[in-house]
Amino acid sequence: MIDKVLIANRGEIALRILRASREMGVQTVAVHSTADADAMHVRLADESICIGPAAAKDSYLNTHALLSAAAISNADAIHPGYGFLSENADFAAMVEEHGFTFIGPTPEHIRLMGDKIAAKRAVADAGIPVVPGSDGEVTSLDDARAIAEGIGYPVLVKAAAGGGGRGMKVAQSAAEIDDSFRFARAEAEKAFGDGAVYLEKFLARPRHIEVQVLADHHGNVVHLGERDCSLQRRHQKLLEEAPSPALNGAERQRIGETVTEAMRAIGYRSVGTIEFLYEDGEFYFIEMNTRLQVEHPVTEMICGLDLVREMIRVAGGAPLGFDQDAVKFNGHAIECRINAENPDTFAPSPGRIGDYHAPGGLGVRVDSALYSGYAVPPHYDSMIAKLIVHGTNRNECLMRLRRSLAEYVIDGVETSIPLHQRLMGAADFVNGDYDIHWLEAFVRRNTGDT
């Protein structure tokens, strides 16, 4: 049983964890940098502790400060949220070694899935389909050339560590493989301190489909359907929806059952998301995120489940309170990530919030830690809110989202709201006819961005 949780994060996710904990009767400890002293989660938590200066490396990434804060506050457990240390296996191990409960997967699973090559092998052995490519790390140009010829161009040279689109380069033909291989290795070394790369078949027009799973310590595993996260710019998601408009019922059931059996086979626990590229009726594993996803609310909206609550229950040793047959999907949900940035150039726009009015009404949810007078700091990720809407079907959901975006007022900083409003008028998006490359082409057409 968990009685007190230290929230090792900031912003809307810290507030999200705080709310779920409070509804369970669990006390909360907020940690914050000097830049976040007036943050909403700090104001609302039962206790708060400053863990360092504004720079994330000196505060939210400072493992010693976090563990000290947990000890000082007599917390039972630490929830990492997403980002920061949420997928750091060493941190998860340190948490457990110091006698706290890590609210998330085991350090071993985090480490396994953090290595893209090892993860690919593990899920393939467990029955999950993977993108055709190299069996492991590719260390020489000669091997890269031979593998590329074997799987056929175009190919993607991809970093084994990290993510976010760094350490990735497409080779359209044999004339490009040498430069792509060198570029990907150099960028991977610079970004992650690990130059290991592997090769995969490059898919021309795939969707990005991810499946949400939830598992406990007792071997119970369920899937909570899929999310479509294909609207991305520079490999960063902007909008997510559930269910995917690209899948039919048979495909949805097939991939859900495949993922569930695979997670049971590897003994996974807590929440996790298995990400796929989907093209021409086939799924190809990309990676697994061993944490809570930014876009988890769309799953909550169609399932009626609180994923943070379930994470805390599972971490405390409780079994899942339901099986797969009890999971019912209802309607359609869409999430818009609201960033403090220019909607055309995507340049960050920190500043002090003036007027603030969040939309409301039936089927509308806003996950945000904003309030009038709050100063959005320049030190962290630019996402300041998530607008999530639910409807009985996708068309109703779109109409509700248009209305909600028009109501949303955030004064004092530039935001991505105008971009989302333009998306609502795009025929391809309205028809659900888009892939992972569509948004960048849309932005170029509307802004002249190259």
KOLSE-417431 format. One record per residue (C-alpha): x, y, z. Coordinates in steps of 0.2 Angstrom, whole numbers, plus 5000, padded with zeros to 4 digits. Example, Ala and Ser with C-alpha at 12.3 -4.5 7.8 and 13.67 -1.06 7.14 Angstrom:
<nodes>
506249785039;506849955036;
</nodes>
This chain:
<nodes>
500050005000;500750174995;500350315007;501450465000;502050494983;503550604978;503150674960;504850684951;504150804938;503350974934;502051054924;500350974919;500950794922;501450834940;499750904942;498950754934;499850634946;499450744961;497550744957;497550554954;498450524971;497350644980;495750554974;496550394981;496950474998;498850464994;499850615001;500950704988;502650784988;503050914975;504850944970;505251104960;506751204953;506951384958;506051434942;504551334947;504251394964;502551464960;502051324949;500251254952;500851074957;501851164971;500451264977;499251114978;500350974985;500350925003;502250965004;503451044992;505351044992;506551144981;507851034973;508951154964;509151294951;508151314935;509251204924;508551034923;510150954925;510351034942;508550994948;507350884939;508750774933;509750774949;509550604956;510350634972;509250784976;507650684971;508150544983;508550664997;506850744995;506050574996;506950535012;506650705020;504850695016;504650515021;503850475004;503450285000;503650304982;504250404967;503250434951;504350504937;502950554925;503550564907;505150644901;506650684913;507050524922;505550424918;506450304906;508150304916;508450124921;509850174933;508650304942;507350164944;508550054951;509250184963;507450224969;507150034973;508950014981;508550164993;506950074999;505650174989;504450104976;504650164958;502950184951;503350114934;504149964926;505649864932;507349934929;507749784919;506249814907;506650004905;508449954901;507949824889;506749934879;507950084880;509149984869;508249984852;509249834845;508949734860;507149784861;506849734843;507549564846;506549544862;504849584855;505149484839;505549334850;503849374859;502949374842;502749554838;503049594820;504649704816;505249814802;506349714790;508149764793;509849714801;509849594815;510849714826;512149844826;512949884809;514749934812;515449954795;515050034778;515249864769;513949784780;512749934779;512849924760;512549734759;511049744771;510349894762;510449794746;509649644754;508149734761;507949854747;508050044746;507450164753;508250114770;508350204787;509950214797;509450234815;510250264832;510150114844;510050234859;508950384861;507450444851;506550604845;507150584828;509050614831;510250494824;509150444810;509450464791;508650404776;509650334761;508550334745;509850234735;511550154735;512250324731;511650394748;512050244760;513850304764;513350474769;511850424778;512750294788;514150414793;512850554797;511750444808;513250374818;514050544821;512350624826;511950474838;513750494846;513450674849;511650664855;511750504865;513550464868;513250304859;513650294840;512850124837;511650114823;510549984814;509649984797;507749964794;506649964778;506050144776;504150144773;503450284762;501750324769;501550244786;500450284800;501150294818;500050174828;500350134846;499550014858;499250054877;499549904889;499349884907;500049744918;500249694936;501449594947;500249444945;500349404927;498849494922;498949604906;497649704896;497749814881;496749974881;496649994862;497750104850;498150284847;498550364831;500050484833;500450514814;500250704815;502150744819;503350874814;505250834815;504750674824;503750764838;501950734840;500650874839;498950784839;498450614844;496750524842;495950364848;495450254840;496450264824;495350304809;496450194798;496150024807;494649914806;493949804820;494949644815;496549734814;496249824830;495949654839;497449564830;498749694836;497949714853;498049524856;499749514849;500449644861;499549574876;500349404874;502049474871;501949584887;501449434896;502849324889;504149454895;503349474912;503049664910;502249764923;501449944924;500950044909;501850034893;501650084875;502149984860;502350094845;502150034827;502250094809;500750034800;500650024781;499549924769;498749824783;500349774791;501149824808;502949854811;503749874828;504650044831;505050044850;504250024867;504050174879;504150104897;503250254905;501650354904;501350434888;500950624885;499450564875;498750444888;497150554891;496350504874;496450324880;495650364896;494250454887;493750304877;494050174891;493450274906;495050214916;496250324926;497950264920;498950354934;497850274947;498150104940;500050134940;499950184958;498850024962;500049914953;501549984960;500849954977;500649774973;498749764969;498149654955;497149734940;495349754945;494749704928;495149584914;495149614895;493349574893;492949714905;493849844894;492449934884;492850064871;491650214869;491650344856;493150444849;494450564857;495750684851;497150774860;497950934854;499650974862;499651164866;501451234865;502051404870;502851434853;502551524837;501251424826;502151454810;504051444815;503851334830;505051454840;504851444859;503751584866;504051594885;503251734895;501951784908;500151724905;498851874905;497051824902;496751644903;495151544899;495051364897;493651284886;492351174895;490751084892;490250904889;491650794883;493050924885;494550904896;496051024899;497650954907;498651104911;499551194925;499351364918;498451514927;498351694924;499951784930;501051624929;502651644920;503051514908;504951484910;506151464895;507051314903;505951174899;504851094885;503651214877;502051114880;500951204892;499251124890;498350974882;496650994876;495650834875;493950814868;492750664867;491250624856;490150484852;491050474835;492450554826;491350684817;490550744834;492350744841;492950854828;491550974829;491750984848;493651014846;493351164834;492251244846;493451214861;494951284851;493951444847;493551464866;495351434872;496151604877;497951604882;498651784882;500451834885;501351704875;501151634857;500351464856;500051324843;498151344844;498051434827;498951284819;497751164827;496351274820;497051264803;497151074804;495351074808;494951144791;496151024781;495150904771;496450764773;496350774792;494450784793;494450624782;495750544792;496850524777;498550564783;500250484787;501850534797;502450644783;500850734780;500950874794;502650934788;502050954770;500451044777;501551164787;502651204771;501151234761;500351354774;501951444780;503251424766;504351334779;505651224771;
</nodes>
